[in-house]
Amino acid sequence: MTTPKKILLLPIEDKTIVWFAATNEYVVFENEVANILQKRISGSSIDEISLEISSKMDIPFTEIKDFIENLEEQFLNKTLVENIPLEKEASKIQKPKKFEISETYLINDVICKVSFLSKKERELVHPKFAHLVIENAPLHHHLFEVFIRNNEIILYVNNSFIGTWHPEEVHYFQGKFSMELIQKIHQKEESKWMGVFHASAVSDGKQSILFLGDSGNGKSTSLALLQANGFTCLADDFVPIAAENKEVYSFPAAISIKKNSLQVLDSLYPSLADAIEYDYIRLNKIVRYLPPNNSDFTTHLPCKKLIFIKYEKEADLQVKSISKLDAFQQLIPDSWLSPLPENAALFLDWFAQLECFQIKYSENEKMIAAVRELFEG
């Protein structure tokens, strides 16, 4: 039986990415610092390492020792605090005797019923999945229950307590809801997923590319333009990648289209003109939802490229390779990454093989042509 690794290292460019098992944290270090961490994990004492470095460099022994002790305290002596639902916590919760609203969604051949205590809870989930609704379903395979009690959002799945979230943590609730959903529609437990990324996944039928971009950079608009021009939307905002094959799996949520993008898209998607508008005051945005053009949510495809996309008025088209370290540091913050050592190793291996690009554009046709070229390249 092998001992689980406490850290994993991936040299990238002139630095090293280190994953810490105790905290499920990824940190970019100078190579020399990563080497110190590796030696400590391998059994070398702080004094041994300090003496070795001091003899090679003009730095006092005590100064190096203090640095290593601080490094160890900051990164090696922490423990992962997991938000695991407790049975005693669940026992205090009184489930509603009656739910005011229920919606039934058909995804692949899986029927999921979601019961909401009121319209308030429904608005947290339903808009992104409204295009999947089926009427008068005779049965369902899975039951999700969403309700608010004592100002906390509560989720049950198949009568099992999943967790509670404060209103300001609504995006964590939505992420957990989506995580439970992909487990059901793809029949893979959470441990079988390498990670979930806050990105868009676009397919040409053979492979996929991940698109990233800060809010306002035009990521969703670009995705809508691409799916109107022969590409398929595999997933938007929530992109799951399985551990077993490191492939992107379909997620059936609709694409959120901001109000200022309607003029660009109205000729391509006339239905957007009559789509329900949602005003998310907390996020300071008004959106409508566009169903993905994916007709097979069982699809999963390899991904070899990652693109940061940005619309900039009157900008000339620019397509360039970017630093993988820069890409990594933008990819990680909004991602969920599996805490299992074997999955962390798979993630680092997957990322090491990625090609990373940036596209800046103002003309839609040129952007679409550039993406087509990247798929073919």
Disulfide bonds with the S-S distance in Angstrom:
none
